[in-house]
């Protein structure tokens, strides 16, 4: 029967480079001396974070607000952390594909998620079964920004139907059920749920067309292949300014500073208490060291507070945050409860 090798024999073996130097000098070490020498060895490169490129997974296609915000902060983090920070788009299932990828990633500080109100507020109530738990499987890092959604319609289509505002839209849709379609960034996103809430509150029927992100949905909306959308304001704003989309109302409780003449849905469609805004934030896999989470939060907050980034986001209709991991965790808990009521009231469900 073979004799097991003592654990200490391998545990105290000096690194290869140290052994080569010792042999060249004609030296040998006892086990105790090896332990003492190891205690003074410099840390391996892999123990120093970050020592390799990092990535921010965006669970939607390029071109939407989630993507815009990730690409705004990625280069800022890269500058201060000394490693490239890559934005990796993984769309599908209302953000669940990308979120699940991060939930199951190694908690080593190299993979983060740009989560949304959909992935971490809505989907827990909307989907019959999720492949991850939005609270238990993630370590919240920081809220990046909050944005209102905005009800926009293809301008040519609106003019052809003589729809000038939200009230006209409701009247036409009620008289022509099913003749308008509603694009969204995917099942369960805030864009989808804002539209479902609008449908339930006004009694109109529109066919829902889910896309793999706001970007491709906007392409079809601008191209006339979709009629209306309750998009996040930052991604819709350029098309509103170009005149290709007409803005009817914002879904927030107050008007947006970048479009002060656009009323709220509550004002425009006489729907008291209507509110369906969006938010976006960084999350890491559960178990990621607190020191890494805190460092990323601090550097993200600094970036969001810099005049250039702050002004850039505000001009797009986003309100930058940068709050603490604890504050972000409390927001997620509150949003899950809030959207459970909205989902129930809207009647929306995804199997």
Secondary structure, DSSP 8 states (H G I E B T S, - for coil): ------HHHHHT---HHHHHHHHHTT----HHHHHHHHHTS---GGGSS--S-EEEEESS-TTSHHHHHHHHHHHHHHHHHSS-EEEEE---GGGHHHHHHHHTS-SSSSEEEEEEHIIIIIHHHHBS--SS-TTTSEEEEEEEEEE-EEEEEEHHHHHHTT--SHHHHHHHHHHSTTSSEEEESSTTSHHHHHHHHHHHHHT---EEEE-SSHHHHHHHHHHTS--EEEEEHHHHHHHHHHTSEEEEEESSSS--GGGTTS-BHHHHTT-TT----EEEEEEEETT--HHHHHHHHHHHHHHHHSHHHHHHHHHTTEEE----HHHHHHHHHHHHHHHHHHHHHHT--B-
